[in-house]
């Protein structure tokens, strides 16, 4: 079952054709929840990131109040709740990345509201015994969207590649999906918190140069690498679920082939280069 506003009707039709039961619903309306079907397992993915700078109140409502409504309605369910690695501070590149035990220090209102979402699900676990896994994801990549697609398109079109956030983690969307679903088996009270990303730390400069070789393009850069970045340690993820099936080199080759062949993209850049937390 899929619950969404489905502002793009073709998405609902795509799901219906594959046997998914769709429920067009505005989750911001507190009156809709009792009409939703019961479910033993709930993946919570609703959230707002882009537009936060212009509409911070909408972001806070979407990222904290909506989770509270969903957590209350599905308090008897197991919940896998998506969060973000943005709840961590920037860390030294050679640190190995933030671990789940590190104290969150979110930069900007988007990241702050995402930490609020986590606290809501922690409350549900504490107050109602809800079994929860909190997934701190960054960054998922498929062929139409993601950090690697952003870099590849910039190289392909001759636009400068920003080096201010000089290192990144990323993971194939299929692996992220599989591990998120596997996290139902690890849901607990208090919640399991899990960094979900690739196990490799990628240099943005090196990635751009690799795409430049593939496209036979000269790469243009702007800015310089700084000694820290938004990075996550995946030791716990690997202990539970192993390493991602698709490594960074393979994923980069897929993205290069797709972008080079003129494959469609979402047209929604990730703004991964943001260091000030403004989206």
N, C-alpha and C positions, 0 to 999 in steps of 0.2 A: 504494500500500500504506500502511496506517495501523497504527501500533503504539501501543497504550495498554492500560491495565487495563480500560477500558470498564466502569466500575462502573455506568454508566447504559446498560443494554442497548439502549435505544431509539436511542442514538447509533450504535452498531454497525449496527443494522438500517437506519438512515437511510443510512449509507455503503454498506452492501451493496446496497441498492436502486439505488444510483447507480454501481455497477460498481467500487467500491473493495474491494480485498482486505484484510480486517482480520485482525490478529494480536493477540488478547488476551494481554498480556504485562505482567508487573511488572518494569519496567526497573531497579528497585532490587536485583533478584536477579542477581548476576554470572554465574550459570550458564545464563541464558536466551539469551545473545547469539549463540552459535554456531548456535542453531536458527533464528535470524531469516534471512530471505532476503537475498541480495546485492542491492545497489542502487547504480546509478551516481551518484545524486543523493539526498542526505539533508537534510531540514529537521529540525533539532533544536529542539524546543519544550518539552521536559520541564523542569519547575522548580517550586519552591514559594516563595510569597510570604506569603500569609496564614497565620497560625499560627506565624510565626517567633518571635515574642516568647515563646510558651509552649513551643515545641519547636525551639530553635535547632540542636540536633544533627541533627535530621531535615532541616532546611533546608540545612545545610552538606553533608550526605550527598547530598541530592537535587541540589543545585546545583553540586557539584564532583566527587563520586565517580561519579555516574551519567553525566555528560558524559565522564569519563575512560574508562569502560567502552564507551560508544558510539563515542568517537573512536578507540579501539583497534580495535574491531570493523570500523569503516568507514573505516579509514585510507587505503584505495585509492579512496574515493568523493570527490566534491565535497560539501562540507557548508556549508549556510547555518545558522548557529547564532544563535538569538535571545538577546539580552541586553536591557539596559534602560538608559535615560538616567539611572537612579538611581545609576549608577557615578560620575556627576559630582557636584561640590559645588553648592550653591546659588550662583547668580551674579547680579550686578546686573541689574535688569530691562532697563536700557538698553544692556546689553553685546552684544546680538544672540544670546546663548546660547552654550553650550559647544561647542567644535569637537572633532573627532576627535583632534586633536593635543594637546589639553589633558591635563594630568596628572590621572588619576582621583583622586577623593577621596571615596569612598563613605561615606555616613552610615548607621550601623546595620548589623546583621548580615546582613539580607537583601541590601542593596546590596553589602556586602563579599563575600558568597558568590557574587554574580553576577559580580563582578570575578574571583573565583577560577575560575568557569566559563570566562570569556574566556581566562584564562591557560592552562587545560587545552587549549583548541583552538589556542592559539598554540604550545603545546608539540607538539601533533600535527603542525602545519605544519612546525615546525623539525626534529622528529625523524624524521618519516616522509614529508615532502613533501606532506602532505595539502593540497588546495586548499580554502581556507576563506573565507567572508564572515561577519563578526560584525555582527549587526544590533542597534543600540541603539535600541529602540522606546519611545516614549512620546508620547502615549497613544493607543491605537487605540480607535475608537468605532464601534459599530453601533447599531441601534435598541434593543437589549435591554441594552446594557452600555456603560459608559464615563463619562468625566468629564461630558460634556454631559448624559447621562441622569441622573447623580447630581444635577446642579444643577437640571435640569428637574423632577425628581420632588420635590425639596425646595421649589421654588417652587410647584408644583401643590398640595402638601399643607400649605403654610404653615409649613414648618420653616425654621429659620435657615440661611442659606448662609454657611459659614465663609470668611472673607476672608484668613486667615493666609497661605495660599499664593495670592497675589492674581493671579497670571498663569500661564497654562498653554499648552502646545502640544498639539494633538491632530490625528488623521488618520483619515479614513474607513477602516474595516477592509478594504474592497475594494481601496483604493489601497495599503494596507500589504501585503496579500497579493500584489498584482501586483508591487510593487517587491521584495519578499522573493524571489519566484521569479526575477525578472530578475537578482537578485544572484548567481545561479549563474554567469552569464556573466562576472561580475567577480571570482569567487573566485580567490584567489591564495595564494602562499607568499612572504613572510609574509602573514597574512590581511589582507583588506580590512576595515576597520572603518568602519561607516556609521551615522550618525544617521538614524533614520527617524521622521519626524513631519510635521505640517503646517508650512507655511512662514510661518504667521501667529502672532503672539504675542497671545493672547486675554486680556482683562481679565475675571476671574471676576465682578466687579461688573457690568460691561457685559453679559456673557452672561446673568446672572440677571435683570437689568432687561429684557432683550429677551424672555426667557421670561415675565416678569411681564406684559408688554404682550400677548403672544400669549394667555396664559391669563386675562387681565383679573384678575390677582391682585396684591395688595400684596406686595412682596418684603421679607423680614426678613433682616437680616444679623447676624453675630456676628464679633467681632474686627475687626482693621484690616489693610490691606495693609502688608506689610513691603517694604523696598527690594530684596529679592532673592527668587529663585524657582528652581525646577528647570526650566531651559529649554535647548533644544538648537538649534544652528545647522545648517541643512540645505543649505548651499551645495554640499557634495560630492554629496549626494543629487540635487539639482536638475541639477548638471552631468552626472551619469550617466543619470538617468531623467526629468528634467523635473519640473515642479510636479505635485502631486496633482491628479487630475481634478475632485475634489469640493472646493470651497472651504468655508471655515468657515460662511459665511452660509447656503449650501445645506444643509450638514450640520445646522446648528441648526434650520432649518425642518423638515427630515425628522424630527428628534428631537421637536420640539414637536408635530408632527402625530401622531406615533406615541404619545407619552405622553398627549397630550390626548384621543386616541381610546380610551385604556385598553389599549393594546397591551401584551403580556406583556414583562416584563423578567427578567433573570437573578436579581435579588434579591441581587446580590453587589456592594456598593459598592466603588469603587476606593480609597477613603481617600487621594485625591490631596492633600488638605489637610495630610497628615502632613509635618512639617518635621523630626522627630526620627528618622526612619527606623525606627519601630517599627510592625510589622504583625502 
